[in-house]
Amino acid sequence: MIIFAYNTSPSSRLKVSPSYLLHGIEANQPLDNKLTNEDELFDFTKALKQLQKIRDTIPKIVEKEQFIQKKTI
């Protein structure tokens, strides 16, 4: 349960969860399915575009954080 919580919690720097970065969709539990509206359809192409955009920005974020770390040391 702790691992699931960690993998589904958004990172403070990346603003997305590790699960989303790996799979392209947010992980959920059976209770989550009962809380969402069934009328909401999953747009796969939109999700892929958003995931690619996030993956493209990660190297920039990492580079920025590494620069800050080098600057403080």
C-alpha positions in Angstrom: 0.0 0.0 0.0 2.9 2.4 0.8 4.5 1.7 -2.6 1.2 2.3 -4.4 0.8 5.6 -2.5 4.4 6.6 -3.5 3.9 5.6 -7.2 0.6 7.5 -7.5 1.6 10.7 -5.7 2.7 13.6 -8.0 6.3 14.6 -7.7 6.8 18.1 -6.3 9.2 19.0 -9.1 7.7 17.2 -12.1 4.0 17.6 -11.0 3.2 14.1 -12.2 3.3 10.7 -10.6 5.9 8.0 -11.4 3.0 5.7 -12.4 1.8 8.3 -15.0 5.2 8.7 -16.4 5.7 4.9 -16.8 2.2 3.9 -18.1 0.7 7.1 -19.5 -2.4 6.9 -17.3 -3.0 7.4 -13.6 -3.3 4.3 -11.5 -6.5 3.9 -9.6 -8.1 1.6 -7.1 -11.6 -0.1 -7.6 -13.2 2.6 -5.4 -11.9 5.2 -7.8 -14.0 3.7 -10.6 -17.2 4.2 -8.5 -16.3 7.8 -7.8 -15.8 8.8 -11.5 -18.5 9.6 -14.0 -19.0 6.8 -16.5 -19.7 9.4 -19.2 -16.0 10.5 -19.2 -14.3 8.8 -22.1 -10.6 8.3 -22.1 -9.0 10.1 -25.1 -5.9 8.0 -25.8 -4.3 10.3 -28.4 -4.7 13.3 -26.1 -3.1 11.4 -23.2 -0.2 10.3 -25.4 0.4 13.9 -26.5 0.3 15.1 -23.0 2.6 12.4 -21.8 5.2 13.1 -24.6 5.1 16.8 -23.6 5.8 16.0 -20.0 8.6 13.6 -21.0 10.1 16.3 -23.2 10.2 18.8 -20.3 11.8 16.4 -17.7 15.4 16.7 -19.0 15.1 20.5 -18.7 13.9 20.2 -15.2 16.7 17.8 -14.2 19.3 20.0 -15.9 18.0 23.1 -14.0 18.0 21.2 -10.6 21.6 19.9 -11.3 22.7 23.4 -12.0 21.2 24.6 -8.8 22.9 21.8 -6.9 26.3 22.5 -8.5 25.9 26.2 -7.7 25.3 25.5 -4.0 28.2 23.1 -3.6 
